Amino acid sequence: MFDVAPTELMLVAIVALVVIGPKDLPRVLRMVGQWVGKARRVAGQFRSGFDEMIRESELAEMEKKWAEENARIMAEHPVAPPPEPPAPEPAAEGAKP
């Protein structure tokens, strides 16, 4: 992401030490670390929300395609009514039930 060479990082650290001073440097670094942590959490929440919106959009699109495919299949192969049960045969005379 950022191309920072070790020498550039060392230069920034030396300038920070000179400008801020050795007494306040740990407090400032702690604050910077907290800000970076907050920024990462916000970015993570944004990313997860964006991913969720994409996932819901894809699911809605898939459900629409499935409904269209189901309608096409049902139109090609209509459901036949169930066959009627056979009528009972009349009992023969003299037969015992």
N, C-alpha and C positions, 0 to 999 in steps of 0.2 A: 504494500500500500504506500507507505512513505519510505523513501530510500534515504536513510540517515546512516552515514558512515560512523564508525566508532570515534574517529577524530572530531567530527562535527558535534557529536554528543558530548565529548569531553570539553570542547570549546564552550558549549552552552552551559555545562555544569560550572566551569570556571567563571564565566561571566555572571551566572546566578549567584555564586559564592561571593564575588566581589560586590555586586549590586545590592543583594539582600543582606549579606553578612552571615557569618557562621552561627550567630545566636538565633536568628529567625528562620534560617534555612529549613530545619526539620518541620517546623509548623507550616511553612509555605508548601513544602513537598507533601505533607499530609493533606492539606486543603486541595492541592492539585489532584492528588490521588482520589479524594472523595468526589471531586467534580468529574474526573474521568469515569469513575464507577457509576455515577448518576447518568452520565451520557450513554454509557454502555447499556444500562438498564432501560433507558428510554428508547434507544435504538432497538433493543431486543423486543420490547413491547410493540413498537411500531411494526417491526418485521413479522412478529407472530400475528398481529391483527391483519396485516396485509395478506399473509399466507392463508389465514382463515377465510378472508373474503374470496380469495382465488379458489380455495377448496369448495366453498359453498356455491360459487358460480359454476364450477365444473360439475358438481353434483346435480345442480338444477338442469344443466345442459344434458347430462346423461339420463336423468329421469324423463326429460322431454323426448329424447331419442327412443328410450325404451317404450314410452307410451305410444309413440308413432309406430314403432315396430310391432307392438302388441296389437294395435288397431289394424294394421295391415294383415297380420297373421289371422286375426279373428275374421276379417272380411274374406280372406281366401278360404278359410276352413270354418264355415258356420257350424255352430253346435246343433246337432240333430236332436229332435225331441226324443225322450226315452221311449222305447217300445212299450206298447200296452201289454199287460200280462194276459196270458191266454185265458179264454173263458172256461169256466169249469164245465166238464162234460156231464151230461145228464146221467143220473144213476140208472143202471140197468135194472129191469124188473127181476126180482128174485135174488138180487145180489145183496149180500149182507155187508152192512157198513163196518 
